[in-house]
Amino acid sequence: MLDEETPCARGDEGCTSPRKRDREATANALLDAGKQVFAERGFDAATTREIAARAGVNEQLIQRYFSGKAGLLLAVVERYGREEAQGCTLPPTAGTCVEKEIHTFLHHQAEHAWKCREFTKVIMGRALVDPAIAAEMGRTLSESRIPCLLSRLEALRDKGLIDRDADLPNVAAGIATLSFGLGFLDQVVFAEDSGRVCAVARSIATTLARGLAPKG
């Protein structure tokens, strides 16, 4: 019997064993079901029994593959981070307008935060008590959203639209942090009206664009 972690025999280097494929499929089913149940129930109320039932697998596999419910949540967050880092999910670049580029980023992130609000509530709550979740959230921000925005700002600087001495890595980090505040804290936690959030985002974009403009 082939081991589930080894490639197929007979010299096919790219081949993956049936057992490994089955394990990956099972793990992915648990990740999908876990994300759904966590979002619906919250972390504490979610049970491994319900998650396993929704995935159509044995409940014991959650312990085997993820070391329990907390490990499953961490794996869900890690997969989300990988998906975010695989490519920029922002709308097409504004191209020649710094203000529009910043506003597009803030607006897009606000919409994204609202769409994912139920699951984000869960991971935010866990991040306060689970350092691994907090670290993974920080890694997702630093490896996906910030680089995506930074590359756009650098392109605008190359066109002479942003001051050459602007500290763009820190600017991008600050804007990304603001986007989370607007998208999640204002919309979801504080229940701000979406029109108000949009107005704030536009004002921030205008102010930052003026500050980034070439000197002289």
C-alpha positions as CSV (number, residue, x, y, z in Angstrom):
1,M,0.0,0.0,0.0
2,L,1.4,3.4,-0.9
3,D,2.0,5.9,1.9
4,E,-0.3,8.9,1.8
5,E,2.7,11.3,1.9
6,T,4.8,9.7,-0.9
7,P,4.6,10.1,-4.7
8,C,3.5,7.3,-6.9
9,A,6.0,4.6,-7.9
10,R,7.1,3.6,-11.4
11,G,9.2,6.7,-12.0
12,D,6.4,9.3,-12.4
13,E,7.8,12.2,-10.4
14,G,4.8,14.4,-10.8
15,C,2.3,11.7,-9.7
16,T,0.5,11.9,-6.3
17,S,-0.7,8.8,-4.6
18,P,-4.5,8.2,-4.4
19,R,-4.3,8.3,-0.6
20,K,-2.6,11.7,-0.6
21,R,-5.3,13.0,-3.0
22,D,-8.0,11.6,-0.7
23,R,-6.4,13.2,2.4
24,E,-6.1,16.6,0.6
25,A,-9.8,16.4,-0.5
26,T,-10.9,15.5,3.0
27,A,-8.8,18.3,4.5
28,N,-10.2,20.8,2.0
29,A,-13.8,19.7,2.8
30,L,-13.1,20.2,6.5
31,L,-11.7,23.7,5.8
32,D,-14.7,24.7,3.7
33,A,-17.1,23.3,6.3
34,G,-15.2,24.8,9.1
35,K,-15.3,28.3,7.6
36,Q,-19.0,28.0,7.1
37,V,-19.8,26.7,10.6
38,F,-17.4,29.1,12.4
39,A,-19.1,32.1,10.5
40,E,-22.6,30.8,11.4
41,R,-22.0,29.8,15.0
42,G,-18.9,31.6,16.2
43,F,-15.9,29.7,17.5
44,D,-17.2,28.6,20.9
45,A,-20.6,27.4,19.7
46,A,-19.2,25.6,16.6
47,T,-18.7,21.9,17.2
48,T,-16.4,19.5,15.5
49,R,-19.3,17.1,15.1
50,E,-21.3,19.6,13.0
51,I,-18.2,20.6,11.0
52,A,-17.4,16.9,10.2
53,A,-21.0,16.2,9.4
54,R,-21.2,19.1,6.9
55,A,-17.9,17.9,5.3
56,G,-19.2,14.4,5.2
57,V,-16.2,12.9,7.0
58,N,-15.4,11.3,10.3
59,E,-15.2,13.8,13.2
60,Q,-11.9,12.2,14.4
61,L,-10.1,13.5,11.3
62,I,-10.3,17.0,12.6
63,Q,-8.1,16.0,15.5
64,R,-5.9,13.9,13.2
65,Y,-5.4,16.5,10.6
66,F,-5.6,19.8,12.5
67,S,-5.1,18.9,16.2
68,G,-8.6,20.0,17.1
69,K,-11.0,22.9,16.6
70,A,-8.5,25.7,17.3
71,G,-6.0,24.1,14.8
72,L,-8.8,23.9,12.2
73,L,-9.6,27.6,12.5
74,L,-5.9,28.4,12.2
75,A,-5.7,26.3,9.0
76,V,-8.8,28.1,7.6
77,V,-7.1,31.5,8.3
78,E,-3.8,30.3,6.8
79,R,-5.6,29.1,3.6
80,Y,-7.4,32.4,3.4
81,G,-4.0,34.2,3.7
82,R,-2.5,32.1,0.9
83,E,-5.5,32.8,-1.4
84,E,-5.1,36.6,-0.7
85,A,-1.3,36.4,-1.4
86,Q,-1.7,34.6,-4.7
87,G,-2.6,37.7,-6.6
88,C,-3.9,41.2,-6.3
89,T,-7.6,41.2,-6.0
90,L,-8.1,44.9,-6.5
91,P,-10.0,46.4,-9.4
92,P,-7.9,47.7,-12.4
93,T,-5.4,50.4,-11.5
94,A,-6.4,54.0,-11.8
95,G,-3.2,54.5,-13.8
96,T,-2.6,58.3,-13.6
97,C,-4.5,59.5,-10.5
98,V,-3.1,59.0,-7.0
99,E,-6.3,60.1,-5.3
100,K,-8.4,57.6,-7.3
101,E,-5.9,54.8,-6.6
102,I,-6.1,55.3,-2.9
103,H,-9.8,55.7,-2.9
104,T,-10.2,52.5,-5.0
105,F,-8.2,50.6,-2.5
106,L,-10.1,51.9,0.5
107,H,-13.5,51.3,-1.2
108,H,-12.6,47.8,-2.4
109,Q,-11.4,46.8,1.1
110,A,-14.5,48.2,2.7
111,E,-16.7,46.1,0.4
112,H,-14.5,43.0,1.0
113,A,-14.7,43.5,4.8
114,W,-18.5,43.7,4.6
115,K,-18.8,40.6,2.5
116,C,-16.6,38.6,4.9
117,R,-17.9,40.2,8.1
118,E,-19.2,37.1,9.9
119,F,-16.1,35.1,9.6
120,T,-13.9,38.2,10.4
121,K,-15.8,38.6,13.6
122,V,-14.8,35.1,14.6
123,I,-11.1,35.4,13.8
124,M,-10.9,38.9,15.4
125,G,-12.3,37.5,18.6
126,R,-9.9,34.6,18.5
127,A,-7.0,36.8,17.7
128,L,-7.3,38.5,21.1
129,V,-6.7,35.2,22.9
130,D,-4.8,33.1,20.3
131,P,-1.4,34.6,19.2
132,A,-1.2,32.2,16.3
133,I,-4.4,33.6,14.8
134,A,-3.2,37.2,15.4
135,A,0.2,36.4,13.8
136,E,-1.5,34.9,10.7
137,M,-3.8,37.9,10.3
138,G,-0.8,40.2,10.4
139,R,1.1,38.0,7.9
140,T,-1.9,38.2,5.5
141,L,-1.9,41.9,5.7
142,S,1.8,42.3,5.2
143,E,2.2,39.7,2.4
144,S,-0.9,40.5,0.3
145,R,-2.7,43.8,0.7
146,I,0.2,46.0,1.5
147,P,2.5,44.8,-1.4
148,C,-0.4,45.0,-3.8
149,L,-1.0,48.7,-2.9
150,L,2.7,49.5,-2.7
151,S,3.4,48.3,-6.2
152,R,0.7,50.6,-7.5
153,L,2.0,53.6,-5.6
154,E,5.5,52.9,-6.8
155,A,4.2,52.8,-10.4
156,L,2.6,56.2,-9.8
157,R,5.9,57.6,-8.4
158,D,7.8,56.3,-11.4
159,K,5.4,58.4,-13.5
160,G,6.3,61.5,-11.5
161,L,2.9,61.7,-9.8
162,I,4.2,61.0,-6.2
163,D,7.2,62.8,-4.6
164,R,10.3,60.7,-5.1
165,D,11.2,60.9,-1.4
166,A,7.9,59.6,-0.1
167,D,8.2,56.7,2.3
168,L,5.8,54.5,0.2
169,P,6.2,51.2,2.2
170,N,5.0,53.0,5.4
171,V,2.4,54.9,3.5
172,A,1.0,51.6,2.0
173,A,1.0,50.0,5.5
174,G,-0.8,52.9,6.9
175,I,-3.5,53.0,4.2
176,A,-4.0,49.2,4.6
177,T,-4.5,49.7,8.4
178,L,-7.0,52.5,7.7
179,S,-8.8,50.2,5.3
180,F,-9.4,47.7,8.0
181,G,-10.6,50.3,10.4
182,L,-13.1,51.7,7.8
183,G,-14.1,48.3,6.5
184,F,-14.5,46.3,9.6
185,L,-14.5,48.5,12.7
186,D,-16.7,51.3,11.3
187,Q,-19.0,49.2,9.2
188,V,-19.3,46.0,11.2
189,V,-18.5,46.9,14.8
190,F,-19.7,50.5,15.0
191,A,-22.5,50.0,12.4
192,E,-21.6,53.2,10.5
193,D,-23.7,54.0,7.5
194,S,-22.0,52.9,4.3
195,G,-22.5,56.4,2.9
196,R,-20.5,57.8,5.8
197,V,-17.8,55.3,5.3
198,C,-17.6,56.2,1.6
199,A,-17.3,59.9,2.4
200,V,-14.5,59.3,4.9
201,A,-12.6,57.1,2.4
202,R,-12.9,59.8,-0.2
203,S,-11.7,62.5,2.2
204,I,-8.7,60.3,3.3
205,A,-7.8,59.7,-0.4
206,T,-7.9,63.4,-1.2
207,T,-5.8,64.4,1.8
208,L,-3.2,61.7,1.3
209,A,-2.9,62.4,-2.4
210,R,-2.1,66.0,-1.7
211,G,0.5,65.1,0.8
212,L,2.2,62.7,-1.7
213,A,2.3,65.1,-4.5
214,P,5.7,66.1,-5.9
215,K,7.2,69.0,-4.0
216,G,7.6,72.2,-5.9
